[in-house]
Amino acid sequence: MITVAIIDDHPIVRAGMRTVLESTDNIAVVAEGGSGSEALQLVEEYDPDVLVLDINLPDKSGIDVTRQLRSQNSSTAILILTAHDDSQAIFELLEEGAIGYVLKDEALETLANAVRAAASGQSWLSPTVASQVVQRAFKQRTSIEQDVLSLPTEENLTPREQQILSLLADGLDNTAIAERLTITKRTVQNHISNIYGKLGVASRTEAMLYAIRHGLVQVSSKENISDDS
């Protein structure tokens, strides 16, 4: 059973998320609150597997709560919930240790899957957020000293794996990749599992960042990707 604590200062939002999660097998909401102080208290008291944390709280920001929990070596996975895809906040939170970032306008459809991913240690990013992560990583590539890194070479991946990795780095999901390459989703999943093993990563987000930062794929700027990060 995956245990979850929900922190949002809007009771109606909390009630909606609780309803969605408690109607899902193997997920139990063990606590809820409306402030950053309550988040810290409830994590200490209940030690939930996942904390669904609103970024905008009346007393502390989601960034402050995330930072404090990580400084305490909390094992609770932090899944950020917000109405805005703020570029700076996204990267501050990911750098501070949040494992995922879900936009409120899609939360009811994706929250259960996001919680499952977070509980298993996998990153979960809303598609809009994933695009910004890709763009940010692309920009940061020039600051990385390639000669001091132990990198896999492109030859470690098969041509098909390189192709799929490139599409994954462009933010495509498994269905879109399968349609683009005219193969089955199962085949895509198998290739992605092989890519994870060869690159030593455990999630799509890690694979995207690794590929872009280490120059394994080329990603061009796109008009529909935010450039204000």
C-alpha positions as a Python dict, from the first residue, in 0.01 Angstrom:
ca = {
    (1, 'M'): (0, 0, 0),
    (2, 'I'): (135, 342, -101),
    (3, 'T'): (74, 598, 172),
    (4, 'V'): (18, 961, 72),
    (5, 'A'): (-8, 1296, 250),
    (6, 'I'): (-175, 1586, 66),
    (7, 'I'): (-84, 1950, 135),
    (8, 'D'): (-290, 2222, -33),
    (9, 'D'): (-446, 2530, 119),
    (10, 'H'): (-772, 2479, -72),
    (11, 'P'): (-996, 2220, 101),
    (12, 'I'): (-1194, 2155, -217),
    (13, 'V'): (-875, 2075, -410),
    (14, 'R'): (-762, 1841, -131),
    (15, 'A'): (-1100, 1668, -131),
    (16, 'G'): (-1082, 1612, -506),
    (17, 'M'): (-732, 1465, -486),
    (18, 'R'): (-828, 1245, -191),
    (19, 'T'): (-1127, 1110, -384),
    (20, 'V'): (-913, 1029, -688),
    (21, 'L'): (-638, 861, -486),
    (22, 'E'): (-862, 665, -252),
    (23, 'S'): (-1054, 524, -547),
    (24, 'T'): (-726, 379, -674),
    (25, 'D'): (-605, 35, -568),
    (26, 'N'): (-304, 24, -337),
    (27, 'I'): (-304, 397, -253),
    (28, 'A'): (-413, 532, 86),
    (29, 'V'): (-429, 897, 191),
    (30, 'V'): (-308, 898, 552),
    (31, 'A'): (-301, 1273, 620),
    (32, 'E'): (-378, 1612, 473),
    (33, 'G'): (-313, 1975, 559),
    (34, 'G'): (-308, 2328, 426),
    (35, 'S'): (29, 2478, 517),
    (36, 'G'): (402, 2420, 496),
    (37, 'S'): (427, 2378, 872),
    (38, 'E'): (163, 2107, 859),
    (39, 'A'): (352, 1938, 577),
    (40, 'L'): (664, 1911, 792),
    (41, 'Q'): (464, 1794, 1093),
    (42, 'L'): (264, 1533, 902),
    (43, 'V'): (569, 1389, 726),
    (44, 'E'): (739, 1348, 1063),
    (45, 'E'): (429, 1193, 1218),
    (46, 'Y'): (313, 963, 937),
    (47, 'D'): (628, 913, 724),
    (48, 'P'): (421, 878, 404),
    (49, 'D'): (568, 725, 91),
    (50, 'V'): (465, 1032, -112),
    (51, 'L'): (393, 1394, -20),
    (52, 'V'): (170, 1574, -271),
    (53, 'L'): (277, 1932, -205),
    (54, 'D'): (126, 2254, -335),
    (55, 'I'): (400, 2500, -428),
    (56, 'N'): (209, 2806, -300),
    (57, 'L'): (126, 2782, 69),
    (58, 'P'): (33, 3058, 318),
    (59, 'D'): (337, 3021, 544),
    (60, 'K'): (615, 2845, 351),
    (61, 'S'): (680, 2785, -16),
    (62, 'G'): (695, 2437, -158),
    (63, 'I'): (1063, 2501, -225),
    (64, 'D'): (1129, 2575, 144),
    (65, 'V'): (939, 2264, 254),
    (66, 'T'): (1125, 2048, 2),
    (67, 'R'): (1459, 2190, 108),
    (68, 'Q'): (1389, 2133, 476),
    (69, 'L'): (1269, 1775, 429),
    (70, 'R'): (1576, 1690, 224),
    (71, 'S'): (1804, 1845, 486),
    (72, 'Q'): (1639, 1611, 737),
    (73, 'N'): (1709, 1314, 506),
    (74, 'S'): (1339, 1235, 482),
    (75, 'S'): (1265, 930, 268),
    (76, 'T'): (928, 1068, 157),
    (77, 'A'): (909, 1132, -217),
    (78, 'I'): (792, 1487, -291),
    (79, 'L'): (547, 1540, -575),
    (80, 'I'): (489, 1909, -645),
    (81, 'L'): (142, 2030, -739),
    (82, 'T'): (92, 2372, -894),
    (83, 'A'): (-130, 2573, -1125),
    (84, 'H'): (167, 2730, -1304),
    (85, 'D'): (459, 2587, -1504),
    (86, 'D'): (703, 2843, -1363),
    (87, 'S'): (1045, 2765, -1514),
    (88, 'Q'): (1258, 2886, -1225),
    (89, 'A'): (1047, 2713, -962),
    (90, 'I'): (1055, 2387, -1158),
    (91, 'F'): (1432, 2370, -1157),
    (92, 'E'): (1475, 2490, -802),
    (93, 'L'): (1240, 2217, -684),
    (94, 'L'): (1401, 1943, -892),
    (95, 'E'): (1744, 2052, -775),
    (96, 'E'): (1627, 2055, -412),
    (97, 'G'): (1506, 1697, -444),
    (98, 'A'): (1142, 1695, -559),
    (99, 'I'): (1079, 1387, -769),
    (100, 'G'): (791, 1513, -977),
    (101, 'Y'): (591, 1815, -1089),
    (102, 'V'): (220, 1792, -1172),
    (103, 'L'): (7, 2076, -1307),
    (104, 'K'): (-330, 2115, -1134),
    (105, 'D'): (-527, 2132, -1458),
    (106, 'E'): (-427, 1773, -1535),
    (107, 'A'): (-385, 1642, -1181),
    (108, 'L'): (-712, 1452, -1156),
    (109, 'E'): (-624, 1253, -1469),
    (110, 'T'): (-259, 1188, -1387),
    (111, 'L'): (-221, 1210, -1009),
    (112, 'A'): (-257, 838, -933),
    (113, 'N'): (6, 745, -1192),
    (114, 'A'): (231, 1025, -1069),
    (115, 'V'): (202, 899, -710),
    (116, 'R'): (283, 543, -817),
    (117, 'A'): (589, 663, -1010),
    (118, 'A'): (709, 877, -720),
    (119, 'A'): (664, 592, -472),
    (120, 'S'): (880, 367, -689),
    (121, 'G'): (1153, 631, -715),
    (122, 'Q'): (1078, 740, -1071),
    (123, 'S'): (1047, 1100, -1181),
    (124, 'W'): (711, 1225, -1308),
    (125, 'L'): (681, 1547, -1505),
    (126, 'S'): (379, 1696, -1677),
    (127, 'P'): (441, 1721, -2055),
    (128, 'T'): (476, 2100, -2046),
    (129, 'V'): (723, 2075, -1762),
    (130, 'A'): (917, 1799, -1938),
    (131, 'S'): (964, 2024, -2240),
    (132, 'Q'): (1112, 2294, -2021),
    (133, 'V'): (1345, 2044, -1853),
    (134, 'V'): (1469, 1937, -2196),
    (135, 'Q'): (1527, 2296, -2305),
    (136, 'R'): (1710, 2383, -1982),
    (137, 'A'): (1931, 2077, -2005),
    (138, 'F'): (2011, 2162, -2367),
    (139, 'K'): (2126, 2509, -2263),
    (140, 'Q'): (2336, 2371, -1980),
    (141, 'R'): (2528, 2133, -2205),
    (142, 'T'): (2782, 2398, -2300),
    (143, 'S'): (2881, 2440, -1934),
    (144, 'I'): (2971, 2074, -1886),
    (145, 'E'): (3333, 1970, -1924),
    (146, 'Q'): (3295, 1663, -2145),
    (147, 'D'): (3655, 1549, -2099),
    (148, 'V'): (3617, 1494, -1724),
    (149, 'L'): (3304, 1284, -1757),
    (150, 'S'): (3295, 911, -1807),
    (151, 'L'): (3042, 892, -2083),
    (152, 'P'): (2893, 607, -2278),
    (153, 'T'): (2959, 636, -2646),
    (154, 'E'): (2687, 639, -2905),
    (155, 'E'): (2812, 298, -3017),
    (156, 'N'): (2679, 153, -2689),
    (157, 'L'): (2329, 209, -2822),
    (158, 'T'): (2187, 42, -3129),
    (159, 'P'): (2069, 270, -3413),
    (160, 'R'): (1708, 210, -3311),
    (161, 'E'): (1787, 290, -2945),
    (162, 'Q'): (1958, 613, -3051),
    (163, 'Q'): (1652, 702, -3256),
    (164, 'I'): (1414, 633, -2968),
    (165, 'L'): (1635, 820, -2722),
    (166, 'S'): (1631, 1123, -2949),
    (167, 'L'): (1249, 1115, -2965),
    (168, 'L'): (1229, 1064, -2590),
    (169, 'A'): (1454, 1368, -2541),
    (170, 'D'): (1215, 1565, -2760),
    (171, 'G'): (944, 1491, -2500),
    (172, 'L'): (745, 1228, -2692),
    (173, 'D'): (563, 965, -2490),
    (174, 'N'): (565, 593, -2576),
    (175, 'T'): (249, 614, -2786),
    (176, 'A'): (383, 901, -2994),
    (177, 'I'): (718, 727, -3042),
    (178, 'A'): (543, 407, -3153),
    (179, 'E'): (334, 601, -3404),
    (180, 'R'): (635, 792, -3536),
    (181, 'L'): (840, 475, -3591),
    (182, 'T'): (547, 248, -3686),
    (183, 'I'): (624, -4, -3413),
    (184, 'T'): (429, -129, -3113),
    (185, 'K'): (426, 38, -2772),
    (186, 'R'): (563, -286, -2626),
    (187, 'T'): (862, -264, -2858),
    (188, 'V'): (918, 98, -2754),
    (189, 'Q'): (902, -1, -2387),
    (190, 'N'): (1156, -278, -2442),
    (191, 'H'): (1395, -41, -2618),
    (192, 'I'): (1358, 219, -2343),
    (193, 'S'): (1434, -45, -2078),
    (194, 'N'): (1751, -135, -2267),
    (195, 'I'): (1844, 235, -2293),
    (196, 'Y'): (1798, 279, -1917),
    (197, 'G'): (2028, -14, -1851),
    (198, 'K'): (2300, 105, -2086),
    (199, 'L'): (2293, 464, -1958),
    (200, 'G'): (2257, 368, -1593),
    (201, 'V'): (1938, 571, -1540),
    (202, 'A'): (1599, 484, -1392),
    (203, 'S'): (1346, 720, -1548),
    (204, 'R'): (1251, 906, -1864),
    (205, 'T'): (1355, 1237, -1711),
    (206, 'E'): (1699, 1105, -1618),
    (207, 'A'): (1741, 960, -1967),
    (208, 'M'): (1645, 1290, -2129),
    (209, 'L'): (1883, 1491, -1913),
    (210, 'Y'): (2166, 1239, -1956),
    (211, 'A'): (2126, 1225, -2331),
    (212, 'I'): (2110, 1599, -2383),
    (213, 'R'): (2377, 1699, -2134),
    (214, 'H'): (2619, 1433, -2253),
    (215, 'G'): (2571, 1502, -2620),
    (216, 'L'): (2420, 1167, -2713),
    (217, 'V'): (2139, 1338, -2900),
    (218, 'Q'): (2091, 1671, -3069),
    (219, 'V'): (1791, 1879, -2969),
    (220, 'S'): (1705, 2190, -3164),
    (221, 'S'): (1518, 2485, -3017),
    (222, 'K'): (1144, 2474, -3077),
    (223, 'E'): (903, 2764, -3095),
    (224, 'N'): (658, 2592, -2860),
    (225, 'I'): (912, 2538, -2582),
    (226, 'S'): (955, 2811, -2324),
    (227, 'D'): (1283, 2994, -2359),
    (228, 'D'): (1267, 3194, -2037),
    (229, 'S'): (1443, 2950, -1810),
}
